[in-house]
Amino acid sequence: MRRSKSVAILAEMGTGKTLISIGIAGYLYLQKEINKLLIVAPLSITKVWEEEFQKFADFDYQLEVLEGPTKEKSETLRNLFGTKLQVAVVNYESCWRMEKEIALWKPDMIICDESSKIKNPQAKQSKALHRLGKISKHNMILTGTPVTNNPLDFFSQYKFLDESIFGGSYYSFRARYAIMGGYGNYQVVGYKNLPELTEKAHSIAFRITKKEALDLPEQVDVTRYVELEPMARAIYNQVERDSYAELSQGEVVVRNVLTKLLRLSQITGGYIKDEFSEIEEQVSSAKLNALEEIIEECLDADKKVVVFARFISEIDAITKMLKHYGIKYSLIRGDVKDRASEVEKFQNDKDVKVFVGQLQTTGMGITLTASDTAVFYSLSYNFADYEQAKARIHRIGQKNNCTYIHLIAKKTIDEKVMEALSKKKNIADLVVDNWKSLFEKEN
C-alpha cells in the first residue's frame, strides 16, 4: 500500500463496507483529522446511512440526510456545524447541483457509496466530485464492482480519490491502457498494461470478498420455465419477426436493439403496450400463475419470500394477486417514499410474508434476510443490477442457504438474458458483438 489521503474499499455486497467506512471516519474524527463528512450515495440508499450510523457509530455525530428542494437542502447543510462529527448525506444528482454550497461547507472527508455512479468522467456528477475531491483531506470510494463495463471504469473513480494514481487526463489514461481501433481509431478494441493498472489500483485499495470475509450460506439458482399461452406466443413471435426484419433493413444502433428486446421482455411478463395509445394490455398470466404456486409453497413451509420484477405493470399484477389472496406484503418501487418502513415491516412483522421490489429501485442498500428465497419474475439486462438484487438476502444475518428462482418463458428473450447473466455479461455487450443471436428468428 502506498501512502495516500484516500482509500478504495472494493468490498463485495454484504461484507460490511458501510461498517468499515463508519469505523474509519470515526477513527479520523477521534484523531481530530476530520470534523465534516460528506457521504454521496444513490438516492435509494441515502436513508440507509442514517440507520447504519445509529447501529454502528460509537462516537458523537450529527447526521442530516439532505432532502427536499435545493434551497431547503442548502439551508440544512449551512446549519450543520458543531463539535460532533458533522455528517451530510446527499444523492449524486443533488451533489453536482449543490457543488458550490458543498464547497463552501468544506467537507474534510468525502465518501462515494456505489462509486460506479461516477465511472463516466464526462458526467456532471463525476466532474463535480473530481473538483470536490481536491478540497477534502480524505476521500473514499465504496463498491463491490469498480469495473462494470471495462477496466477504464477505474479512471474517473480514482480521479476523485487521488489524481496522482492515474493522472488527471482520461485520454492519456486510455492511451496507456486501451488498444484503439475501428473507424477513425476511436473505438476501444482491447486492453494493454493491465497488470500495471491492477497494481496501481490496488496500491490504495482493500479488496474484500464474501469468501474471505464471511462464512455465508451457499447460493442455489433454480430456473422455473413457463409456457406462454397460444395467443401470447403468437404475439411474441410476431413482434420478434417484425423487430428482426426492421433491424435487418437499416444500420443497427444498440439503443434500437435494446428497445426491441425490452418490448419482448414486457410480453414474457404478460403485457404489451399499444404504440399509439400507450395503453398496456395483459396478454399472458403464465408467470403470475407460476409465482402464485411458488408463494403458496413458501407459505406452506412458513417461509417469507422476496419477489423482484422489472416493470411496473408486473408489480401491479403481483400486488393485485397478493391482495386477492389476503397476503400481506411490503413494496418498494420508484414512487414509494418511505422505503425504510417497508423493509422494517418485512424484516420484523411475522404477518408480512412477501416483499415485492422493482429491480432498478431495490438493488442496493437494503437487507431482506428475513427470507432465504428470492424470485426473479423478470430480469434486468445489467449484470451489476442482478448481482445487487441477489445480495439483498445473501448478507450478514442470513443463516440459511439462499435460493434464487428465475421465472423464464421458454424460447424467448428470457433465456438469452439468463444465459448472459450466468456468464456475468450484460445484454448490451452481446448487442455489440452479435445482436442477431438475441433473436430466436434469424431467418
Contacts in CASP RR format, 6 or more apart in sequence:
PFRMAT RR
TARGET T0000
AUTHOR 0000-0000-0000
METHOD contacts of the structure
MODEL  1
MRRSKSVAILAEMGTGKTLISIGIAGYLYLQKEINKLLIVAPLSITKVWE
EEFQKFADFDYQLEVLEGPTKEKSETLRNLFGTKLQVAVVNYESCWRMEK
EIALWKPDMIICDESSKIKNPQAKQSKALHRLGKISKHNMILTGTPVTNN
PLDFFSQYKFLDESIFGGSYYSFRARYAIMGGYGNYQVVGYKNLPELTEK
AHSIAFRITKKEALDLPEQVDVTRYVELEPMARAIYNQVERDSYAELSQG
EVVVRNVLTKLLRLSQITGGYIKDEFSEIEEQVSSAKLNALEEIIEECLD
ADKKVVVFARFISEIDAITKMLKHYGIKYSLIRGDVKDRASEVEKFQNDK
DVKVFVGQLQTTGMGITLTASDTAVFYSLSYNFADYEQAKARIHRIGQKN
NCTYIHLIAKKTIDEKVMEALSKKKNIADLVVDNWKSLFEKEN
1 203 0 8 1.000
1 204 0 8 1.000
2 203 0 8 1.000
2 204 0 8 1.000
4 161 0 8 1.000
4 162 0 8 1.000
4 164 0 8 1.000
4 165 0 8 1.000
4 203 0 8 1.000
4 204 0 8 1.000
5 137 0 8 1.000
5 138 0 8 1.000
5 139 0 8 1.000
5 162 0 8 1.000
6 138 0 8 1.000
6 139 0 8 1.000
6 140 0 8 1.000
6 161 0 8 1.000
6 162 0 8 1.000
6 204 0 8 1.000
7 24 0 8 1.000
7 139 0 8 1.000
7 140 0 8 1.000
7 161 0 8 1.000
7 204 0 8 1.000
7 205 0 8 1.000
7 206 0 8 1.000
8 115 0 8 1.000
8 140 0 8 1.000
8 141 0 8 1.000
8 143 0 8 1.000
8 146 0 8 1.000
8 157 0 8 1.000
8 158 0 8 1.000
8 161 0 8 1.000
8 201 0 8 1.000
8 204 0 8 1.000
8 205 0 8 1.000
8 206 0 8 1.000
9 17 0 8 1.000
9 20 0 8 1.000
9 21 0 8 1.000
9 140 0 8 1.000
9 141 0 8 1.000
9 142 0 8 1.000
9 143 0 8 1.000
9 205 0 8 1.000
9 206 0 8 1.000
9 208 0 8 1.000
10 143 0 8 1.000
10 144 0 8 1.000
10 146 0 8 1.000
10 205 0 8 1.000
10 206 0 8 1.000
10 207 0 8 1.000
10 208 0 8 1.000
11 17 0 8 1.000
11 20 0 8 1.000
11 142 0 8 1.000
11 143 0 8 1.000
11 144 0 8 1.000
11 206 0 8 1.000
11 207 0 8 1.000
11 208 0 8 1.000
11 213 0 8 1.000
12 144 0 8 1.000
12 208 0 8 1.000
12 209 0 8 1.000
12 210 0 8 1.000
12 213 0 8 1.000
12 391 0 8 1.000
13 144 0 8 1.000
13 210 0 8 1.000
13 387 0 8 1.000
13 388 0 8 1.000
13 391 0 8 1.000
13 394 0 8 1.000
13 395 0 8 1.000
14 210 0 8 1.000
14 214 0 8 1.000
14 391 0 8 1.000
14 394 0 8 1.000
14 395 0 8 1.000
14 396 0 8 1.000
15 208 0 8 1.000
15 209 0 8 1.000
15 210 0 8 1.000
15 213 0 8 1.000
15 214 0 8 1.000
15 396 0 8 1.000
16 208 0 8 1.000
16 213 0 8 1.000
16 396 0 8 1.000
17 142 0 8 1.000
17 144 0 8 1.000
17 208 0 8 1.000
18 48 0 8 1.000
18 49 0 8 1.000
18 52 0 8 1.000
18 56 0 8 1.000
18 113 0 8 1.000
18 142 0 8 1.000
19 52 0 8 1.000
19 56 0 8 1.000
21 111 0 8 1.000
21 140 0 8 1.000
21 142 0 8 1.000
22 52 0 8 1.000
22 53 0 8 1.000
22 56 0 8 1.000
22 57 0 8 1.000
23 56 0 8 1.000
23 57 0 8 1.000
24 140 0 8 1.000
25 34 0 8 1.000
25 37 0 8 1.000
25 85 0 8 1.000
25 87 0 8 1.000
25 109 0 8 1.000
25 111 0 8 1.000
26 57 0 8 1.000
26 59 0 8 1.000
26 85 0 8 1.000
28 34 0 8 1.000
28 108 0 8 1.000
28 109 0 8 1.000
28 138 0 8 1.000
29 35 0 8 1.000
29 37 0 8 1.000
29 59 0 8 1.000
29 61 0 8 1.000
29 85 0 8 1.000
30 59 0 8 1.000
33 108 0 8 1.000
33 137 0 8 1.000
33 138 0 8 1.000
34 85 0 8 1.000
34 108 0 8 1.000
34 109 0 8 1.000
34 137 0 8 1.000
34 138 0 8 1.000
35 82 0 8 1.000
35 83 0 8 1.000
35 85 0 8 1.000
35 86 0 8 1.000
35 108 0 8 1.000
36 80 0 8 1.000
36 81 0 8 1.000
36 85 0 8 1.000
36 86 0 8 1.000
36 88 0 8 1.000
36 105 0 8 1.000
36 106 0 8 1.000
36 107 0 8 1.000
36 108 0 8 1.000
36 109 0 8 1.000
37 85 0 8 1.000
37 86 0 8 1.000
37 87 0 8 1.000
37 88 0 8 1.000
37 107 0 8 1.000
37 108 0 8 1.000
37 109 0 8 1.000
37 110 0 8 1.000
37 111 0 8 1.000
38 87 0 8 1.000
38 88 0 8 1.000
38 90 0 8 1.000
38 102 0 8 1.000
38 105 0 8 1.000
38 107 0 8 1.000
38 109 0 8 1.000
38 110 0 8 1.000
38 111 0 8 1.000
38 132 0 8 1.000
38 136 0 8 1.000
39 46 0 8 1.000
39 49 0 8 1.000
39 87 0 8 1.000
39 88 0 8 1.000
39 89 0 8 1.000
39 90 0 8 1.000
39 110 0 8 1.000
39 111 0 8 1.000
39 113 0 8 1.000
40 90 0 8 1.000
40 91 0 8 1.000
40 92 0 8 1.000
40 95 0 8 1.000
40 110 0 8 1.000
40 111 0 8 1.000
40 112 0 8 1.000
40 113 0 8 1.000
40 129 0 8 1.000
41 48 0 8 1.000
41 49 0 8 1.000
41 89 0 8 1.000
41 90 0 8 1.000
41 91 0 8 1.000
41 92 0 8 1.000
41 112 0 8 1.000
41 113 0 8 1.000
41 114 0 8 1.000
42 91 0 8 1.000
42 92 0 8 1.000
42 113 0 8 1.000
42 114 0 8 1.000
42 117 0 8 1.000
42 364 0 8 1.000
43 91 0 8 1.000
43 92 0 8 1.000
43 93 0 8 1.000
44 339 0 8 1.000
44 361 0 8 1.000
44 362 0 8 1.000
44 363 0 8 1.000
44 364 0 8 1.000
44 365 0 8 1.000
45 113 0 8 1.000
45 114 0 8 1.000
45 364 0 8 1.000
45 365 0 8 1.000
45 366 0 8 1.000
46 65 0 8 1.000
46 89 0 8 1.000
46 90 0 8 1.000
46 91 0 8 1.000
47 65 0 8 1.000
47 339 0 8 1.000
47 340 0 8 1.000
48 340 0 8 1.000
48 365 0 8 1.000
48 366 0 8 1.000
49 63 0 8 1.000
49 65 0 8 1.000
49 87 0 8 1.000
49 89 0 8 1.000
49 113 0 8 1.000
50 63 0 8 1.000
50 65 0 8 1.000
50 89 0 8 1.000
51 340 0 8 1.000
53 61 0 8 1.000
53 63 0 8 1.000
53 87 0 8 1.000
59 85 0 8 1.000
60 83 0 8 1.000
60 84 0 8 1.000
60 85 0 8 1.000
61 84 0 8 1.000
61 85 0 8 1.000
61 86 0 8 1.000
61 87 0 8 1.000
62 80 0 8 1.000
62 82 0 8 1.000
62 84 0 8 1.000
62 85 0 8 1.000
62 86 0 8 1.000
62 87 0 8 1.000
63 87 0 8 1.000
63 88 0 8 1.000
63 89 0 8 1.000
64 76 0 8 1.000
64 77 0 8 1.000
64 80 0 8 1.000
64 87 0 8 1.000
64 88 0 8 1.000
64 89 0 8 1.000
65 89 0 8 1.000
65 90 0 8 1.000
66 73 0 8 1.000
66 76 0 8 1.000
66 77 0 8 1.000
66 88 0 8 1.000
66 89 0 8 1.000
66 90 0 8 1.000
66 94 0 8 1.000
66 98 0 8 1.000
67 73 0 8 1.000
70 94 0 8 1.000
70 97 0 8 1.000
70 98 0 8 1.000
73 90 0 8 1.000
73 94 0 8 1.000
73 98 0 8 1.000
73 101 0 8 1.000
74 98 0 8 1.000
74 101 0 8 1.000
76 88 0 8 1.000
77 88 0 8 1.000
77 98 0 8 1.000
77 101 0 8 1.000
77 102 0 8 1.000
77 105 0 8 1.000
78 101 0 8 1.000
78 104 0 8 1.000
78 105 0 8 1.000
80 86 0 8 1.000
80 88 0 8 1.000
80 105 0 8 1.000
88 102 0 8 1.000
88 105 0 8 1.000
88 107 0 8 1.000
90 98 0 8 1.000
90 102 0 8 1.000
92 117 0 8 1.000
92 118 0 8 1.000
92 125 0 8 1.000
93 125 0 8 1.000
95 102 0 8 1.000
95 125 0 8 1.000
95 128 0 8 1.000
95 129 0 8 1.000
95 132 0 8 1.000
96 124 0 8 1.000
96 125 0 8 1.000
96 127 0 8 1.000
96 128 0 8 1.000
96 129 0 8 1.000
99 128 0 8 1.000
99 131 0 8 1.000
99 132 0 8 1.000
102 132 0 8 1.000
103 131 0 8 1.000
103 132 0 8 1.000
103 135 0 8 1.000
106 135 0 8 1.000
107 132 0 8 1.000
107 135 0 8 1.000
107 136 0 8 1.000
108 136 0 8 1.000
108 137 0 8 1.000
108 138 0 8 1.000
109 136 0 8 1.000
109 137 0 8 1.000
109 138 0 8 1.000
109 139 0 8 1.000
109 140 0 8 1.000
110 129 0 8 1.000
110 132 0 8 1.000
110 133 0 8 1.000
110 136 0 8 1.000
110 138 0 8 1.000
110 139 0 8 1.000
110 140 0 8 1.000
110 160 0 8 1.000
111 139 0 8 1.000
111 140 0 8 1.000
111 141 0 8 1.000
111 142 0 8 1.000
112 118 0 8 1.000
112 129 0 8 1.000
112 139 0 8 1.000
112 140 0 8 1.000
112 141 0 8 1.000
112 142 0 8 1.000
112 157 0 8 1.000
112 160 0 8 1.000
113 142 0 8 1.000
114 142 0 8 1.000
114 143 0 8 1.000
114 364 0 8 1.000
115 141 0 8 1.000
115 142 0 8 1.000
115 143 0 8 1.000
115 146 0 8 1.000
115 157 0 8 1.000
115 160 0 8 1.000
116 143 0 8 1.000
116 145 0 8 1.000
116 146 0 8 1.000
116 148 0 8 1.000
116 153 0 8 1.000
116 157 0 8 1.000
116 384 0 8 1.000
117 125 0 8 1.000
118 125 0 8 1.000
118 126 0 8 1.000
118 129 0 8 1.000
118 156 0 8 1.000
118 157 0 8 1.000
118 160 0 8 1.000
119 126 0 8 1.000
119 148 0 8 1.000
119 149 0 8 1.000
119 153 0 8 1.000
119 156 0 8 1.000
119 157 0 8 1.000
120 126 0 8 1.000
120 156 0 8 1.000
121 127 0 8 1.000
121 130 0 8 1.000
121 155 0 8 1.000
121 156 0 8 1.000
121 159 0 8 1.000
121 170 0 8 1.000
123 156 0 8 1.000
126 156 0 8 1.000
126 160 0 8 1.000
129 160 0 8 1.000
130 156 0 8 1.000
130 159 0 8 1.000
130 160 0 8 1.000
132 160 0 8 1.000
133 139 0 8 1.000
133 160 0 8 1.000
134 163 0 8 1.000
139 160 0 8 1.000
139 161 0 8 1.000
139 162 0 8 1.000
140 161 0 8 1.000
141 157 0 8 1.000
141 160 0 8 1.000
141 161 0 8 1.000
143 157 0 8 1.000
145 384 0 8 1.000
145 387 0 8 1.000
146 153 0 8 1.000
146 154 0 8 1.000
146 157 0 8 1.000
146 201 0 8 1.000
147 153 0 8 1.000
147 154 0 8 1.000
148 382 0 8 1.000
148 383 0 8 1.000
148 384 0 8 1.000
149 426 0 8 1.000
149 429 0 8 1.000
150 188 0 8 1.000
150 191 0 8 1.000
151 177 0 8 1.000
151 191 0 8 1.000
151 194 0 8 1.000
151 197 0 8 1.000
152 173 0 8 1.000
152 174 0 8 1.000
152 177 0 8 1.000
152 178 0 8 1.000
152 188 0 8 1.000
154 166 0 8 1.000
154 197 0 8 1.000
154 201 0 8 1.000
155 166 0 8 1.000
155 170 0 8 1.000
155 173 0 8 1.000
155 174 0 8 1.000
156 170 0 8 1.000
158 165 0 8 1.000
158 166 0 8 1.000
158 201 0 8 1.000
159 166 0 8 1.000
159 167 0 8 1.000
159 168 0 8 1.000
161 204 0 8 1.000
162 204 0 8 1.000
165 200 0 8 1.000
165 201 0 8 1.000
165 203 0 8 1.000
165 204 0 8 1.000
166 173 0 8 1.000
166 200 0 8 1.000
167 173 0 8 1.000
174 180 0 8 1.000
174 188 0 8 1.000
176 192 0 8 1.000
176 193 0 8 1.000
177 191 0 8 1.000
177 192 0 8 1.000
177 193 0 8 1.000
177 194 0 8 1.000
177 196 0 8 1.000
177 197 0 8 1.000
178 188 0 8 1.000
178 190 0 8 1.000
178 191 0 8 1.000
178 192 0 8 1.000
179 188 0 8 1.000
179 189 0 8 1.000
179 190 0 8 1.000
179 191 0 8 1.000
179 192 0 8 1.000
180 186 0 8 1.000
180 187 0 8 1.000
180 188 0 8 1.000
180 189 0 8 1.000
181 187 0 8 1.000
181 188 0 8 1.000
181 189 0 8 1.000
182 189 0 8 1.000
210 216 0 8 1.000
210 394 0 8 1.000
214 396 0 8 1.000
216 394 0 8 1.000
216 395 0 8 1.000
216 398 0 8 1.000
217 372 0 8 1.000
217 394 0 8 1.000
217 398 0 8 1.000
217 399 0 8 1.000
217 400 0 8 1.000
217 401 0 8 1.000
217 402 0 8 1.000
218 401 0 8 1.000
218 402 0 8 1.000
219 390 0 8 1.000
219 394 0 8 1.000
219 401 0 8 1.000
219 402 0 8 1.000
219 403 0 8 1.000
219 404 0 8 1.000
220 401 0 8 1.000
220 402 0 8 1.000
220 403 0 8 1.000
220 404 0 8 1.000
221 404 0 8 1.000
221 406 0 8 1.000
221 422 0 8 1.000
222 403 0 8 1.000
222 404 0 8 1.000
222 405 0 8 1.000
222 406 0 8 1.000
223 405 0 8 1.000
223 406 0 8 1.000
223 408 0 8 1.000
223 418 0 8 1.000
224 290 0 8 1.000
224 294 0 8 1.000
224 405 0 8 1.000
224 406 0 8 1.000
224 407 0 8 1.000
224 408 0 8 1.000
225 408 0 8 1.000
225 409 0 8 1.000
225 410 0 8 1.000
226 286 0 8 1.000
226 287 0 8 1.000
226 289 0 8 1.000
226 290 0 8 1.000
226 407 0 8 1.000
226 408 0 8 1.000
226 409 0 8 1.000
226 410 0 8 1.000
227 233 0 8 1.000
227 286 0 8 1.000
227 409 0 8 1.000
227 410 0 8 1.000
228 236 0 8 1.000
228 267 0 8 1.000
228 268 0 8 1.000
228 284 0 8 1.000
228 286 0 8 1.000
228 409 0 8 1.000
228 410 0 8 1.000
228 412 0 8 1.000
229 283 0 8 1.000
229 284 0 8 1.000
229 285 0 8 1.000
229 286 0 8 1.000
231 283 0 8 1.000
232 267 0 8 1.000
232 270 0 8 1.000
232 283 0 8 1.000
232 284 0 8 1.000
232 286 0 8 1.000
235 267 0 8 1.000
235 272 0 8 1.000
235 283 0 8 1.000
236 264 0 8 1.000
236 267 0 8 1.000
236 268 0 8 1.000
236 412 0 8 1.000
237 441 0 8 1.000
239 263 0 8 1.000
239 264 0 8 1.000
239 267 0 8 1.000
239 272 0 8 1.000
240 264 0 8 1.000
240 439 0 8 1.000
240 440 0 8 1.000
240 441 0 8 1.000
241 441 0 8 1.000
243 260 0 8 1.000
243 263 0 8 1.000
243 264 0 8 1.000
243 439 0 8 1.000
244 436 0 8 1.000
244 439 0 8 1.000
244 441 0 8 1.000
244 442 0 8 1.000
246 260 0 8 1.000
247 256 0 8 1.000
247 257 0 8 1.000
247 260 0 8 1.000
247 435 0 8 1.000
252 435 0 8 1.000
254 428 0 8 1.000
254 431 0 8 1.000
254 432 0 8 1.000
257 431 0 8 1.000
257 435 0 8 1.000
257 438 0 8 1.000
258 381 0 8 1.000
258 427 0 8 1.000
258 428 0 8 1.000
258 431 0 8 1.000
261 381 0 8 1.000
261 413 0 8 1.000
261 427 0 8 1.000
261 431 0 8 1.000
261 438 0 8 1.000
263 272 0 8 1.000
263 273 0 8 1.000
264 412 0 8 1.000
264 413 0 8 1.000
265 310 0 8 1.000
265 311 0 8 1.000
265 378 0 8 1.000
265 379 0 8 1.000
265 413 0 8 1.000
265 414 0 8 1.000
265 417 0 8 1.000
266 272 0 8 1.000
266 273 0 8 1.000
266 311 0 8 1.000
266 313 0 8 1.000
267 283 0 8 1.000
267 284 0 8 1.000
267 412 0 8 1.000
268 284 0 8 1.000
268 287 0 8 1.000
268 378 0 8 1.000
268 409 0 8 1.000
268 412 0 8 1.000
268 413 0 8 1.000
268 414 0 8 1.000
269 284 0 8 1.000
269 286 0 8 1.000
269 287 0 8 1.000
269 311 0 8 1.000
269 314 0 8 1.000
269 377 0 8 1.000
269 378 0 8 1.000
269 409 0 8 1.000
270 282 0 8 1.000
270 283 0 8 1.000
270 284 0 8 1.000
270 285 0 8 1.000
270 286 0 8 1.000
270 287 0 8 1.000
270 288 0 8 1.000
270 313 0 8 1.000
270 314 0 8 1.000
270 317 0 8 1.000
271 280 0 8 1.000
271 281 0 8 1.000
271 282 0 8 1.000
271 283 0 8 1.000
271 284 0 8 1.000
271 311 0 8 1.000
271 313 0 8 1.000
271 314 0 8 1.000
272 280 0 8 1.000
272 281 0 8 1.000
272 283 0 8 1.000
273 279 0 8 1.000
273 280 0 8 1.000
273 281 0 8 1.000
274 280 0 8 1.000
274 281 0 8 1.000
280 313 0 8 1.000
282 313 0 8 1.000
282 317 0 8 1.000
286 409 0 8 1.000
287 314 0 8 1.000
287 377 0 8 1.000
287 378 0 8 1.000
287 407 0 8 1.000
287 409 0 8 1.000
288 317 0 8 1.000
288 318 0 8 1.000
288 321 0 8 1.000
290 407 0 8 1.000
291 307 0 8 1.000
291 318 0 8 1.000
291 321 0 8 1.000
291 375 0 8 1.000
291 377 0 8 1.000
291 407 0 8 1.000
292 321 0 8 1.000
292 325 0 8 1.000
294 305 0 8 1.000
294 375 0 8 1.000
294 405 0 8 1.000
295 305 0 8 1.000
295 307 0 8 1.000
295 322 0 8 1.000
295 327 0 8 1.000
295 353 0 8 1.000
295 354 0 8 1.000
298 304 0 8 1.000
298 305 0 8 1.000
298 353 0 8 1.000
298 373 0 8 1.000
299 327 0 8 1.000
299 353 0 8 1.000
303 371 0 8 1.000
303 372 0 8 1.000
303 373 0 8 1.000
304 346 0 8 1.000
304 352 0 8 1.000
304 353 0 8 1.000
304 354 0 8 1.000
304 355 0 8 1.000
304 370 0 8 1.000
304 371 0 8 1.000
304 373 0 8 1.000
305 353 0 8 1.000
305 354 0 8 1.000
305 355 0 8 1.000
305 371 0 8 1.000
305 373 0 8 1.000
305 374 0 8 1.000
305 375 0 8 1.000
306 354 0 8 1.000
306 355 0 8 1.000
306 357 0 8 1.000
306 368 0 8 1.000
306 371 0 8 1.000
306 373 0 8 1.000
306 374 0 8 1.000
306 375 0 8 1.000
306 392 0 8 1.000
306 393 0 8 1.000
307 318 0 8 1.000
307 354 0 8 1.000
307 355 0 8 1.000
307 356 0 8 1.000
307 357 0 8 1.000
307 374 0 8 1.000
307 375 0 8 1.000
307 377 0 8 1.000
308 357 0 8 1.000
308 358 0 8 1.000
308 359 0 8 1.000
308 362 0 8 1.000
308 374 0 8 1.000
308 375 0 8 1.000
308 376 0 8 1.000
308 377 0 8 1.000
308 378 0 8 1.000
308 389 0 8 1.000
309 315 0 8 1.000
309 318 0 8 1.000
309 356 0 8 1.000
309 357 0 8 1.000
309 358 0 8 1.000
309 359 0 8 1.000
309 377 0 8 1.000
309 378 0 8 1.000
310 358 0 8 1.000
310 359 0 8 1.000
310 360 0 8 1.000
310 377 0 8 1.000
310 378 0 8 1.000
310 379 0 8 1.000
310 380 0 8 1.000
311 378 0 8 1.000
312 333 0 8 1.000
312 358 0 8 1.000
314 377 0 8 1.000
314 378 0 8 1.000
315 331 0 8 1.000
315 333 0 8 1.000
315 356 0 8 1.000
315 357 0 8 1.000
315 358 0 8 1.000
318 356 0 8 1.000
318 377 0 8 1.000
319 329 0 8 1.000
319 331 0 8 1.000
319 356 0 8 1.000
322 328 0 8 1.000
322 329 0 8 1.000
322 354 0 8 1.000
322 356 0 8 1.000
327 353 0 8 1.000
327 354 0 8 1.000
328 349 0 8 1.000
328 351 0 8 1.000
328 352 0 8 1.000
328 353 0 8 1.000
328 354 0 8 1.000
329 346 0 8 1.000
329 352 0 8 1.000
329 353 0 8 1.000
329 354 0 8 1.000
329 355 0 8 1.000
329 356 0 8 1.000
330 342 0 8 1.000
330 343 0 8 1.000
330 345 0 8 1.000
330 346 0 8 1.000
330 352 0 8 1.000
330 354 0 8 1.000
330 355 0 8 1.000
330 356 0 8 1.000
331 342 0 8 1.000
331 355 0 8 1.000
331 356 0 8 1.000
331 357 0 8 1.000
332 339 0 8 1.000
332 342 0 8 1.000
332 343 0 8 1.000
332 355 0 8 1.000
332 356 0 8 1.000
332 357 0 8 1.000
332 358 0 8 1.000
332 361 0 8 1.000
332 362 0 8 1.000
332 366 0 8 1.000
333 356 0 8 1.000
333 357 0 8 1.000
333 358 0 8 1.000
333 361 0 8 1.000
334 358 0 8 1.000
334 361 0 8 1.000
336 342 0 8 1.000
336 361 0 8 1.000
339 366 0 8 1.000
342 355 0 8 1.000
343 355 0 8 1.000
343 366 0 8 1.000
343 367 0 8 1.000
343 368 0 8 1.000
345 352 0 8 1.000
346 352 0 8 1.000
346 355 0 8 1.000
346 368 0 8 1.000
346 370 0 8 1.000
346 371 0 8 1.000
347 367 0 8 1.000
347 368 0 8 1.000
347 369 0 8 1.000
347 370 0 8 1.000
348 370 0 8 1.000
355 368 0 8 1.000
355 371 0 8 1.000
359 378 0 8 1.000
359 379 0 8 1.000
359 380 0 8 1.000
359 385 0 8 1.000
359 386 0 8 1.000
359 389 0 8 1.000
360 380 0 8 1.000
360 385 0 8 1.000
362 389 0 8 1.000
362 392 0 8 1.000
363 385 0 8 1.000
363 388 0 8 1.000
363 389 0 8 1.000
363 392 0 8 1.000
364 388 0 8 1.000
365 392 0 8 1.000
366 392 0 8 1.000
367 392 0 8 1.000
367 395 0 8 1.000
367 397 0 8 1.000
368 374 0 8 1.000
368 392 0 8 1.000
368 393 0 8 1.000
369 393 0 8 1.000
369 395 0 8 1.000
369 396 0 8 1.000
369 397 0 8 1.000
369 398 0 8 1.000
371 393 0 8 1.000
372 393 0 8 1.000
372 398 0 8 1.000
372 400 0 8 1.000
372 401 0 8 1.000
372 402 0 8 1.000
372 403 0 8 1.000
373 393 0 8 1.000
373 402 0 8 1.000
373 403 0 8 1.000
373 404 0 8 1.000
373 405 0 8 1.000
374 389 0 8 1.000
374 390 0 8 1.000
374 392 0 8 1.000
374 393 0 8 1.000
374 402 0 8 1.000
374 403 0 8 1.000
374 404 0 8 1.000
374 405 0 8 1.000
375 404 0 8 1.000
375 405 0 8 1.000
375 406 0 8 1.000
375 407 0 8 1.000
376 386 0 8 1.000
376 389 0 8 1.000
376 404 0 8 1.000
376 405 0 8 1.000
376 406 0 8 1.000
376 407 0 8 1.000
377 407 0 8 1.000
378 407 0 8 1.000
378 414 0 8 1.000
379 386 0 8 1.000
379 406 0 8 1.000
379 414 0 8 1.000
379 417 0 8 1.000
379 418 0 8 1.000
379 421 0 8 1.000
380 386 0 8 1.000
380 389 0 8 1.000
381 417 0 8 1.000
381 420 0 8 1.000
381 426 0 8 1.000
381 427 0 8 1.000
381 428 0 8 1.000
382 426 0 8 1.000
382 427 0 8 1.000
382 428 0 8 1.000
383 420 0 8 1.000
383 421 0 8 1.000
383 424 0 8 1.000
383 425 0 8 1.000
383 426 0 8 1.000
386 421 0 8 1.000
390 402 0 8 1.000
390 404 0 8 1.000
393 402 0 8 1.000
394 402 0 8 1.000
406 418 0 8 1.000
407 414 0 8 1.000
408 414 0 8 1.000
408 415 0 8 1.000
408 418 0 8 1.000
411 440 0 8 1.000
412 440 0 8 1.000
413 438 0 8 1.000
416 427 0 8 1.000
416 430 0 8 1.000
416 437 0 8 1.000
416 438 0 8 1.000
417 427 0 8 1.000
420 426 0 8 1.000
420 427 0 8 1.000
420 429 0 8 1.000
420 430 0 8 1.000
427 438 0 8 1.000
430 437 0 8 1.000
430 438 0 8 1.000
431 438 0 8 1.000
436 442 0 8 1.000
END
